[in-house]
Amino acid sequence: MFGFPKKKTEISTEVLVKFIWVSSFLAMIFALPPLAVFLGIYYFTGELIIGAVIGFGLHFVILAFSGRISKVITKLVS
């Protein structure tokens, strides 16, 4: 019916490994500090809502700086 041209993109192993490392570090930076703050507040004070709000807020503050963080990590991995 339709003949869509197949694009062949050659991705080197070095680029793929760098992509996986940078993505893994970003995921850890976005998730672990807010989770630690949430659990710390919850265990020490027993306040679930306050811990969730502060952890959620911290997550989005870190997310706002994701471009800068990504550039720094990419330079470190290179």
Rosetta silent file (secondary structure, phi, psi, omega in degrees, C-alpha in Angstrom):
SEQUENCE: MFGFPKKKTEISTEVLVKFIWVSSFLAMIFALPPLAVFLGIYYFTGELIIGAVIGFGLHFVILAFSGRISKVITKLVS
SCORE:     score description
SCORE:     0.000 S_00000001
   1 L     0.000  -76.742 -179.634    0.000    0.000    0.000 S_00000001
   2 L  -109.970  135.914  178.177    2.242    2.737    1.323 S_00000001
   3 L  -108.092   93.412  178.518    5.978    2.615    1.023 S_00000001
   4 L   -82.766  131.001  178.145    7.488    4.521    3.894 S_00000001
   5 L   -69.000  137.578  178.997   11.229    5.014    3.576 S_00000001
   6 L   -90.093  125.643  177.838   13.151    3.395    6.380 S_00000001
   7 L   -91.227  128.117  175.280   15.618    5.668    8.065 S_00000001
   8 L  -102.329  118.931  176.917   18.771    4.038    9.245 S_00000001
   9 L  -115.124  125.240  179.412   20.374    5.855   12.078 S_00000001
  10 L   -92.508  115.125  176.784   23.720    4.669   13.254 S_00000001
  11 L  -110.331  123.154 -178.339   24.154    5.214   16.979 S_00000001
  12 L   -73.635  158.107  179.535   27.582    4.447   18.298 S_00000001
  13 H   -63.920  -35.724  179.728   28.024    2.393   21.418 S_00000001
  14 H   -62.416  -43.427  179.269   29.786    5.297   23.125 S_00000001
  15 H   -66.836  -40.824  179.774   26.803    7.622   22.644 S_00000001
  16 H   -64.512  -43.291  178.928   24.381    4.955   23.828 S_00000001
  17 H   -65.662  -42.094  177.821   26.373    4.238   26.989 S_00000001
  18 H   -61.505  -42.035  178.688   26.701    7.972   27.731 S_00000001
  19 H   -60.966  -42.713 -179.255   22.934    8.381   27.254 S_00000001
  20 H   -67.016  -43.197 -179.710   22.187    5.543   29.687 S_00000001
  21 H   -65.536  -45.811 -179.477   24.572    6.887   32.364 S_00000001
  22 H   -63.791  -42.296  178.707   23.315   10.466   32.149 S_00000001
  23 H   -63.583  -40.156  179.111   19.693    9.302   32.252 S_00000001
  24 H   -65.767  -43.986  178.194   20.364    7.097   35.265 S_00000001
  25 H   -63.901  -41.051  178.177   22.097    9.887   37.180 S_00000001
  26 H   -63.035  -42.162  178.788   19.278   12.312   36.364 S_00000001
  27 H   -61.408  -41.341  178.710   16.662    9.832   37.562 S_00000001
  28 H   -67.213  -39.544 -179.660   18.520    9.390   40.847 S_00000001
  29 H   -67.711  -36.667 -179.608   18.927   13.150   41.319 S_00000001
  30 H   -75.033  -30.922 -171.272   15.224   13.781   40.632 S_00000001
  31 H  -100.635  -41.931 -170.362   13.884   10.979   42.816 S_00000001
  32 H   -71.428  -46.066  178.980   16.175   10.273   45.764 S_00000001
  33 H   -61.562  -45.217  176.552   16.498   13.678   47.508 S_00000001
  34 H   -63.308  -35.570  178.252   12.726   14.376   47.534 S_00000001
  35 H   -66.725  -40.718  177.971   12.081   10.830   48.711 S_00000001
  36 H   -64.789  -41.414  177.932   14.646   11.189   51.495 S_00000001
  37 H   -64.403  -44.653  179.112   13.106   14.496   52.606 S_00000001
  38 H   -59.889  -49.813 -178.411    9.614   12.997   52.537 S_00000001
  39 H   -67.714  -37.060  178.370   10.604    9.917   54.530 S_00000001
  40 H   -63.217  -46.150  178.661   12.716   11.945   56.964 S_00000001
  41 H   -65.713  -40.872 -178.505    9.889   14.329   57.750 S_00000001
  42 H   -64.969  -45.197 -177.419    7.394   11.486   57.988 S_00000001
  43 H   -72.238  -36.506 -177.115    9.490    9.355   60.345 S_00000001
  44 H   -82.601  -32.001 -178.367   10.679   12.175   62.603 S_00000001
  45 H  -111.341  -22.365 -177.300    7.433   14.156   62.859 S_00000001
  46 L    80.998    6.750 -178.479    4.742   11.706   61.769 S_00000001
  47 L   -94.168  105.822 -177.820    3.264   14.316   59.416 S_00000001
  48 H   -72.390  -46.272 -175.644    2.455   12.654   56.119 S_00000001
  49 H   -65.863  -44.567 -179.752    0.956   15.668   54.340 S_00000001
  50 H   -63.232  -43.482  177.445    3.752   18.089   55.264 S_00000001
  51 H   -61.570  -40.930 -179.925    6.403   15.586   54.155 S_00000001
  52 H   -66.930  -42.205 -178.748    4.590   14.963   50.886 S_00000001
  53 H   -66.352  -44.661 -179.921    4.178   18.669   50.110 S_00000001
  54 H   -67.842  -42.161  177.079    7.814   19.511   50.865 S_00000001
  55 H   -62.926  -41.877  177.682    9.103   16.459   48.962 S_00000001
  56 H   -63.729  -42.920  178.062    6.843   17.281   46.008 S_00000001
  57 H   -63.425  -43.200  178.527    8.028   20.892   46.046 S_00000001
  58 H   -62.876  -37.671  178.490   11.677   19.871   46.192 S_00000001
  59 H   -59.670  -43.755 -178.373   11.132   17.532   43.256 S_00000001
  60 H   -77.088  -26.414  173.215    9.869   20.392   41.091 S_00000001
  61 H   -66.578  -44.029  177.102   12.602   22.763   42.220 S_00000001
  62 H   -64.834  -38.983  179.412   15.171   20.185   41.115 S_00000001
  63 H   -63.736  -30.968  178.521   13.201   19.644   37.905 S_00000001
  64 H   -64.940  -28.627 -179.958   13.425   23.381   37.156 S_00000001
  65 L  -100.929   20.406 -174.812   17.213   23.059   37.026 S_00000001
  66 H   -63.916  -34.974  179.365   17.219   19.842   34.984 S_00000001
  67 H   -64.038  -45.546  179.283   18.853   21.429   31.930 S_00000001
  68 H   -66.348  -42.279  179.840   21.809   22.735   33.917 S_00000001
  69 H   -62.826  -41.843  179.790   22.143   19.484   35.855 S_00000001
  70 H   -62.793  -41.070  179.087   22.074   17.491   32.619 S_00000001
  71 H   -63.609  -42.418  179.737   24.825   19.629   31.081 S_00000001
  72 H   -63.973  -44.499 -179.486   27.057   19.187   34.135 S_00000001
  73 H   -66.045  -39.665  178.484   26.545   15.423   34.208 S_00000001
  74 H   -62.204  -40.177  176.944   27.163   15.149   30.457 S_00000001
  75 H   -65.099  -38.945 -179.827   30.476   17.020   30.888 S_00000001
  76 H   -67.845  -37.403 -178.114   31.463   14.722   33.762 S_00000001
  77 H   -75.382  -30.637 -178.298   30.670   11.564   31.814 S_00000001
  78 L   -70.013    0.000    0.000   32.471   12.761   28.654 S_00000001
